[in-house]
């Protein structure tokens, strides 16, 4: 049975899964006026057909039954519940303690879903991205809020990404695809509002298909039109999706959707306690067919109606847990067998915090994977901690992790952790603004500061930092596989030493377009142009090349093992492919 609200044949049918509820009502809203209509059980689902086309009508659900959290029952008819299959919401989520209180009515707090009529279908087309290209990770709001060319009313929205100035910048960098950090609606973690903070990254969603009304006020049409504009410019679009947990958090969290309808969607210990393999209080149970069905329909929706080219999956081992990680998990097989999804770009963040949660190199052969070993080992090389042998392994596609099939997404910095510029200016995290006494975020960043923590007025320090940035960026663009750059790292963005800026939605952390380092930006553009000109070389494991010592002689075993080795050259067909010199702080392709 098709879940959600569907308009067809002169009626609007509402269907929601809630196997253990005693009763479920669909609630229709006209302003603040609410009409409750009882639904009929059909197996594990509840359904109701209402005469007429109700497109544009706001709705939610209320479910009755036992309130026994110790037994996984969270039924409270006072709680308005969001349809897990909702596509559009009428407002953003806002945390309030009443969301967790039994008997406290939440109709004035919880967003209402909006009934959708027939949505246009984007004609099928191959993804506008291939391995070996450049992925550009960006936060829609932080990327656009201070952009001087974007009209003020459009800043902070998905539509802003279609602005000619944005597209020109992406083309200058030879971006193959943008990877949008979460744009589906999320709720703040409950500890943030008392601190005067908000979640700026979006990794705390509720309904996986519902776009955030602030980021995408034009709904599905806005995303579809932006994707089309980027495609016309030769740029693919990847969505960063959070399918590992929801914003309902732990047992003290809010009752917003699945918790009040079908709590079995969350993974539980045999004693009923929530499994927390995500660090966010709950973990979706991908051993449950209903959870996999919701995830697959989410992917189909964004491909079918928005035309996206692929997805990056946050904490992706959760997708293959049942409860342990299984590289042959049902979700992978179901995704590969889906005609709309089988050719999409699929990227795993291959770790979570559960048992055996680090699964780098273990995803299916058609998946790409974020390679944090590349990030760490390249930083360690330029800091002077490791030798040329390990660096060469990372440059050549990390065959020790992936074998000859190079599925690595190489990156130096991402949304979490230090920015690239902060990596050479701060040895320690400075997360005091997050209100957690600087305890949050990674403790080890493999960073350095040239003897001055933070901004420096010493031209020698700044010159050394500039050399380090260029050396690391040269290493990135010389590497075999797919490369990823986080927006702003091409022009020296800073988070002032904060390596966990998830709750910093303010001008201090938005991209500073006016103050960007245009010389560094031009350098990155040149590196990317050189890489793009030889894209086939970078997309596959190096074959038939020659590694040369700085002297020009072939690298020997002793050269590879010598911790004092300064660098190397790599030649293909007699022509230099790249050159690394640690003492000179240079890397060139």
C-alpha positions in Angstrom: 0.0 0.0 0.0 1.3 3.4 -0.9 2.0 5.5 2.2 1.6 9.2 2.6 -1.1 11.5 1.2 -2.0 10.7 -2.4 -4.5 12.6 -4.7 -6.1 10.4 -7.4 -9.4 9.5 -9.0 -11.3 12.4 -7.3 -10.2 11.6 -3.8 -7.3 12.1 -1.4 -6.1 9.0 0.4 -4.1 9.2 3.6 -2.2 6.1 4.6 0.2 5.8 7.6 2.0 2.8 9.2 1.2 2.3 12.9 1.1 -1.4 13.8 0.5 -1.1 17.5 -1.8 1.9 17.7 -5.4 1.5 19.1 -6.7 4.3 16.8 -5.3 6.9 14.4 -6.9 10.1 13.2 -5.9 12.2 10.3 -6.1 15.9 11.3 -6.9 18.5 8.7 -6.2 22.1 9.4 -7.8 25.3 8.2 -5.7 27.9 9.9 -5.8 27.0 13.6 -9.1 25.1 13.2 -8.5 21.3 13.3 -10.8 18.5 12.0 -10.1 15.0 13.2 -11.2 12.1 11.0 -10.8 8.5 12.2 -8.8 6.2 10.0 -9.4 2.5 9.4 -6.9 -0.2 10.2 -5.6 -2.2 7.2 -3.0 -4.7 8.6 -0.1 -2.6 9.9 -1.4 0.5 8.2 -4.2 3.0 8.8 -6.0 4.5 5.9 -8.8 7.0 5.0 -10.1 8.3 1.7 -11.5 11.8 1.7 -13.6 12.9 -1.3 -12.0 15.6 -3.5 -8.6 16.9 -4.4 -7.1 18.3 -1.1 -3.9 19.5 -2.6 -2.5 22.3 -0.4 -4.4 21.1 2.7 -2.3 21.0 5.9 -2.5 17.8 7.9 -1.0 15.6 10.6 -1.8 12.5 12.6 -2.8 11.7 16.1 -2.3 8.1 17.4 -3.9 6.6 20.5 -2.8 3.6 22.5 -0.5 2.7 25.4 1.9 5.3 26.8 4.6 2.9 28.1 8.0 4.1 27.0 9.6 1.2 28.9 7.8 -1.1 26.4 8.4 1.0 23.4 4.9 2.5 23.3 4.7 6.3 23.0 1.1 6.8 22.0 -0.3 10.1 23.1 -3.3 11.6 21.2 -2.2 15.0 22.4 0.8 14.8 20.1 0.4 16.0 16.5 2.6 13.7 14.4 4.3 14.5 11.1 3.7 12.1 8.3 7.0 10.2 7.8 6.3 10.4 4.0 5.6 14.1 4.1 7.1 16.1 1.1 6.3 19.6 2.2 5.9 21.2 5.7 4.3 24.6 6.5 6.9 25.7 8.9 10.3 24.8 10.5 10.6 22.6 13.6 11.2 24.4 16.9 12.1 22.6 20.0 9.9 23.0 23.1 9.8 20.9 26.3 6.1 20.2 25.7 7.1 18.0 22.8 8.2 15.4 25.3 5.5 15.8 27.9 2.7 13.3 28.0 -0.7 14.9 27.6 0.7 18.3 26.4 -1.0 19.2 23.1 1.5 20.1 20.4 -0.7 21.2 17.5 0.6 24.8 17.9 4.2 23.5 17.8 4.6 20.8 15.2 4.8 21.6 11.5 1.9 20.3 9.4 2.5 18.4 6.2 1.0 19.8 3.0 -0.9 17.5 0.6 0.8 17.4 -2.7 -0.9 17.0 -6.1 0.8 15.2 -8.9 4.5 16.3 -9.1 6.3 16.7 -12.4 8.7 13.9 -13.2 12.2 14.7 -14.3 13.1 12.6 -17.4 15.7 9.9 -16.5 19.2 10.9 -17.4 22.7 9.5 -16.4 24.3 11.3 -13.5 26.2 14.5 -14.3 29.2 13.2 -12.3 31.8 10.5 -12.8 34.6 9.2 -10.6 37.7 11.3 -10.7 35.8 14.6 -10.6 35.7 17.4 -8.0 32.9 17.4 -5.4 32.3 20.7 -3.7 30.6 20.3 -0.3 28.6 23.3 0.8 26.1 24.4 3.4 23.4 26.3 1.6 22.9 29.0 4.2 26.5 29.6 5.2 27.6 29.7 1.5 25.1 32.3 0.4 24.2 34.5 3.4 27.1 37.0 2.8 27.4 36.7 -1.0 27.3 40.2 -2.3 25.8 39.4 -5.7 22.9 37.4 -4.4 19.7 39.4 -3.7 19.1 39.8 0.0 15.7 38.0 -0.2 17.3 35.0 -1.9 20.2 34.5 0.4 20.2 31.4 2.5 18.1 29.4 0.1 18.6 26.6 -2.4 17.5 29.0 -5.2 20.5 31.1 -4.5 22.7 28.3 -5.9 21.3 29.0 -9.3 22.5 32.6 -9.3 24.9 33.4 -12.2 27.7 34.5 -9.8 27.5 31.2 -7.9 27.6 29.2 -11.1 30.5 31.2 -12.4 32.4 30.5 -9.2 31.7 26.8 -9.4 32.8 26.7 -13.1 36.0 28.6 -12.3 36.9 25.8 -9.9 35.9 23.1 -12.4 33.4 21.7 -9.9 31.9 18.4 -11.2 29.2 18.2 -8.6 28.0 20.2 -5.6 27.2 18.2 -2.4 24.5 19.9 -0.4 24.7 19.5 3.3 21.2 18.5 4.6 18.3 20.5 3.2 15.5 18.5 4.7 13.7 19.9 7.8 15.5 19.3 11.1 15.0 20.2 14.8 17.5 21.7 17.2 19.0 19.4 19.8 17.3 20.2 23.1 20.4 21.5 24.8 20.9 24.3 22.2 17.9 26.7 22.8 18.9 27.4 26.4 22.3 28.3 25.1 20.9 30.7 22.6 22.2 28.5 19.8 20.7 26.7 16.8 21.6 23.7 14.6 23.3 25.2 11.5 24.2 21.9 9.7 20.9 20.1 9.6 22.1 16.6 10.7 19.0 16.1 12.9 16.0 15.5 10.6 12.5 14.3 11.3 10.8 13.4 8.0 13.4 12.5 5.3 11.6 13.8 2.2 10.4 17.1 3.6 12.5 20.1 2.6 13.3 22.7 5.2 10.9 25.6 4.6 13.6 28.2 5.3 16.3 26.7 3.1 13.9 25.8 0.3 10.8 28.0 0.6 9.7 27.1 -2.9 9.6 23.4 -2.0 10.2 20.7 -4.5 9.9 23.1 -7.5 12.7 25.3 -6.1 15.0 22.3 -5.7 14.1 20.9 -9.1 14.7 24.3 -10.9 18.0 24.8 -9.1 19.2 21.3 -10.1 18.2 22.0 -13.7 20.2 25.3 -13.7 23.3 23.6 -12.3 22.9 20.7 -14.8 22.7 23.3 -17.6 26.1 24.5 -16.4 27.5 21.0 -16.4 27.4 20.6 -12.6 25.9 17.6 -10.9 23.9 17.8 -7.6 24.4 15.3 -4.7 22.3 15.5 -1.5 23.8 14.7 1.9 21.0 12.6 3.5 20.7 11.6 7.2 18.9 8.3 7.2 20.7 6.9 10.3 18.6 8.6 13.1 15.9 11.2 13.6 15.6 14.3 15.7 13.4 12.5 18.2 16.6 11.8 20.0 16.8 9.6 23.2 14.0 8.6 25.6 13.8 12.2 26.8 13.4 13.6 23.3 10.4 14.9 21.5 7.5 12.9 20.1 7.2 14.2 16.5 6.6 11.4 14.1 7.9 7.8 14.1 8.2 7.7 17.9 4.4 8.3 18.2 3.5 6.1 15.3 5.9 3.1 15.0 8.7 3.2 17.5 9.9 -0.2 16.2 11.5 1.8 13.4 14.3 2.5 15.9 16.8 -0.1 16.8 16.5 -1.5 20.3 18.5 -3.7 22.6 16.8 -7.0 23.7 15.8 -5.2 27.0 14.1 -2.5 25.0 16.7 0.2 25.4 17.4 2.4 22.4 20.6 1.5 20.5 22.6 4.7 20.0 25.1 3.9 17.2 24.9 7.5 16.0 25.6 9.5 19.1 22.3 11.2 18.5 20.1 9.2 20.9 18.6 6.8 18.5 19.4 4.7 15.4 17.0 3.7 12.6 16.6 0.0 12.2 17.6 -0.9 8.7 16.9 -4.5 9.5 13.2 -3.5 9.4 11.7 -3.6 5.9 9.5 -0.6 6.6 12.6 1.5 7.4 14.3 0.4 4.2 11.1 1.1 2.2 11.0 4.7 3.6 14.7 5.2 2.8 14.3 3.9 -0.8 11.2 6.0 -1.4 13.1 9.1 -0.2 15.9 8.4 -2.7 13.4 7.8 -5.5 11.5 11.0 -4.7 14.6 13.2 -5.0 15.7 11.5 -8.2 12.2 11.3 -9.8 10.9 14.8 -8.9 14.1 16.8 -8.5 16.6 15.1 -10.8 19.5 14.8 -8.3 22.5 12.8 -9.4 23.3 11.0 -6.2 23.6 11.0 -2.5 26.1 11.1 0.4 25.0 9.1 3.4 25.8 10.3 6.9 27.0 7.6 9.2 26.4 5.1 6.5 27.3 1.8 8.4 23.8 2.2 10.0 22.3 1.4 6.6 23.9 -2.0 6.8 23.3 -2.8 10.4 21.1 -5.6 11.6 22.5 -4.9 14.3 26.1 -5.6 13.2 27.5 -4.2 9.9 26.9 -6.5 6.9 28.5 -5.6 3.5 25.8 -7.7 1.9 23.0 -6.0 3.7 19.5 -6.0 2.2 19.4 -2.2 1.7 22.4 -2.4 -0.6 20.8 -5.1 -2.7 17.4 -3.3 -2.9 19.1 -0.1 -3.9 21.1 -1.8 -6.6 18.0 -3.5 -8.0 16.0 -0.3 -8.2 15.8 1.0 -11.8 15.7 4.6 -10.8 18.5 4.4 -8.3 21.0 1.8 -9.6 23.0 4.3 -11.6 23.1 7.1 -9.0 26.3 8.3 -7.4 26.4 6.8 -3.9 28.9 8.0 -1.3 29.4 6.6 2.2 30.6 8.3 5.3 31.9 4.8 6.3 31.9 5.1 10.1 29.6 5.4 13.0 30.2 5.0 16.8 28.6 1.6 17.1 30.5 -1.7 17.6 32.7 -2.3 14.6 31.5 1.1 13.3 34.7 1.9 11.3 34.0 0.3 7.9 36.3 2.2 5.5 36.8 0.2 2.3 34.0 -2.3 3.1 31.1 -0.8 1.1 29.9 -2.3 -2.2 32.0 -1.8 -5.3 29.7 0.8 -6.9 30.0 3.0 -3.8 32.5 5.8 -3.2 33.7 6.4 0.3 35.0 9.4 2.3 38.6 8.5 3.0 39.6 10.1 6.4 42.9 8.2 6.2 43.8 10.4 3.2 42.9 13.5 5.2 44.9 12.5 8.3 47.9 11.0 6.5 48.4 14.0 4.2 48.2 16.4 7.1 50.7 14.2 9.0 53.1 14.1 6.1 53.2 17.9 5.8 53.4 18.2 9.6 56.5 15.9 9.4 55.0 12.9 11.2 55.1 10.2 8.5 57.3 9.4 5.5 56.9 9.4 1.7 55.8 5.8 1.5 52.5 6.4 3.2 51.9 9.6 1.3 52.4 7.8 -2.0 49.9 5.1 -1.0 47.3 7.8 -0.4 48.1 9.7 -3.6 47.9 6.5 -5.6 44.3 5.7 -4.5 44.7 4.0 -1.1 45.0 0.5 -2.6 45.6 -0.8 0.9 42.0 0.1 1.7 40.2 -0.2 -1.6 42.3 -2.6 -3.7 42.8 -1.8 -7.4 39.2 -0.3 -7.6 39.8 3.3 -6.6 36.6 4.3 -4.7 38.3 6.9 -2.5 36.9 10.3 -2.0 40.0 12.2 -1.0 39.6 15.3 1.1 41.7 17.5 3.4 38.8 19.1 5.3 35.1 18.7 5.5 32.2 20.4 7.3 33.2 18.8 10.6 36.7 19.4 11.9 39.1 22.3 11.2 38.8 24.2 8.0 41.9 23.9 5.8 43.1 27.3 6.8 42.6 26.6 10.5 44.6 23.4 10.1 47.8 25.5 9.7 46.8 28.2 12.2 45.5 26.3 15.2 47.1 23.4 17.0 44.1 23.0 19.4 40.4 23.3 19.1 38.7 26.5 20.2 35.0 25.5 20.6 34.1 27.7 23.5 31.3 29.4 21.5 29.5 26.1 21.5 28.7 26.3 25.2 30.2 22.9 26.2 33.4 24.1 27.8 35.5 23.2 24.8 34.8 19.5 25.3 33.1 18.8 22.0 34.7 18.2 18.7 37.8 16.1 17.8 40.8 16.4 20.2 43.4 15.4 17.6 43.3 17.2 14.3 46.9 16.7 13.0 47.2 20.4 12.8 50.0 22.9 13.5 50.3 26.7 14.0 53.8 27.9 13.1 54.4 29.0 16.6 51.3 31.3 16.8 47.9 30.0 17.8 45.3 31.8 15.6 45.7 34.9 13.5 49.2 36.3 13.2 50.6 39.7 12.3 54.0 38.2 11.5 54.5 38.1 7.7 56.9 35.1 8.0 54.2 33.1 9.8 51.6 34.0 7.3 53.9 33.2 4.4 54.7 29.8 5.9 51.0 29.1 6.3 50.3 30.1 2.8 53.0 27.7 1.5 51.5 24.9 3.6 48.0 25.5 2.2 49.3 25.4 -1.4 51.3 22.3 -0.7 48.3 20.4 0.8 46.0 21.6 -2.0 48.5 20.5 -4.6 48.6 17.1 -2.9 44.8 16.8 -3.0 44.5 17.7 -6.7 47.4 15.3 -7.6 45.7 12.3 -6.0 44.1 9.4 -7.8 40.4 9.0 -7.3 37.6 11.5 -6.6 38.5 14.7 -4.7 36.3 16.8 -2.4 36.7 20.5 -1.5 34.6 22.1 1.2 33.2 25.5 0.2 35.4 28.3 1.1 38.6 26.3 1.6 39.7 27.5 -1.8 39.9 31.1 -0.4 41.0 30.5 3.2 37.7 30.3 5.1 38.1 30.2 8.9 36.0 29.0 11.8 38.4 30.7 14.2 39.6 27.4 15.5 36.2 25.9 16.1 36.3 22.3 14.8 32.6 21.5 15.5 30.7 24.6 14.3 27.4 22.7 13.9 25.6 25.2 16.2 27.1 28.4 14.8 24.5 29.9 12.4 25.9 33.4 12.4 28.0 35.9 10.4 31.2 34.8 12.2 30.9 31.4 10.5 29.2 32.2 7.2 31.6 32.4 4.2 33.3 35.7 4.1 33.1 36.5 0.4 34.4 40.1 0.8 37.5 39.0 2.7 38.5 36.0 0.7 42.0 35.3 -0.4 41.7 35.6 -4.2 45.3 34.6 -4.8 44.6 31.3 -3.1 41.4 30.9 -5.0 43.1 31.5 -8.3 45.7 28.9 -7.3 43.0 26.3 -6.6 41.3 27.1 -9.9 44.6 26.5 -11.7 45.2 23.2 -9.9 41.6 22.1 -10.7 42.0 23.1 -14.4 45.2 21.1 -14.6 43.5 18.1 -13.1 40.4 18.4 -15.3 42.6 18.5 -18.4 43.9 15.1 -17.5 40.8 13.7 -15.8 41.2 10.2 -17.1 44.6 9.9 -15.4 43.2 10.8 -12.0 40.1 8.6 -12.2 41.9 5.3 -12.2 44.7 3.6 -10.3 48.1 4.7 -11.8 49.3 2.2 -14.3 52.8 1.9 -15.8 54.1 5.0 -14.1 57.5 5.7 -12.6 58.4 7.0 -9.1 61.5 9.1 -9.0 63.5 10.4 -6.1 64.3 14.2 -6.0 67.7 13.2 -7.5 66.0 11.9 -10.6 66.9 8.3 -9.9 64.2 5.6 -9.4 62.9 5.4 -5.9 64.4 2.5 -4.0 63.1 0.6 -1.0 65.5 2.6 1.2 64.1 5.8 -0.2 60.5 4.7 0.6 61.4 3.7 4.1 63.7 6.6 5.0 61.7 9.0 7.3 64.0 11.8 6.1 63.0 11.4 2.4 62.0 14.8 1.1 59.6 13.8 -1.7 59.3 12.3 -5.1 58.1 12.8 -8.7 55.7 10.5 -10.5 56.0 10.2 -14.3 53.6 8.7 -16.8 54.7 8.1 -20.3 57.9 10.1 -19.7 55.9 13.2 -18.6 55.7 14.4 -15.0 52.4 13.7 -13.4 53.1 15.4 -10.1 56.0 16.6 -7.9 56.2 16.6 -4.1 58.9 18.4 -2.0 58.3 18.6 1.7 61.3 20.8 2.5 60.2 23.3 -0.1 56.6 23.0 1.0 55.4 22.4 -2.5 53.3 20.0 -4.5 52.6 20.6 -8.2 50.8 18.8 -10.9 
